[in-house]
Amino acid sequence: MQVTVRDNNIEQALRVLKKKMQREGLFREMRARSAYEKPSEKRARERADAVRRQRKLARKRLQREGLLPAPKKASRPR
């Protein structure tokens, strides 16, 4: 993973790096590998993740069909 630093702006480069690492799932993997996870806990977590994914897909499907309002776009001042 590579991040370019522009105008000696280290803070911005760190933010970009953290965002890239978050998108790649690196933080989640580090947390998972830091300690042993019991098989029962792993099954429960995977089941909860699957439920979360299904709900997200259903919500997006309803938004596309117009049955649910689309989320508001966050306006960031620049």
Protein Blocks (a to p, Z undefined) as FASTA:
>chain_A
ZZddehhiaklmmmmmmmmmmmnommmmmmmmmpccdfklmmmmmmmmmmmmmmmmmmmm
mmmnopaccdddddddZZ
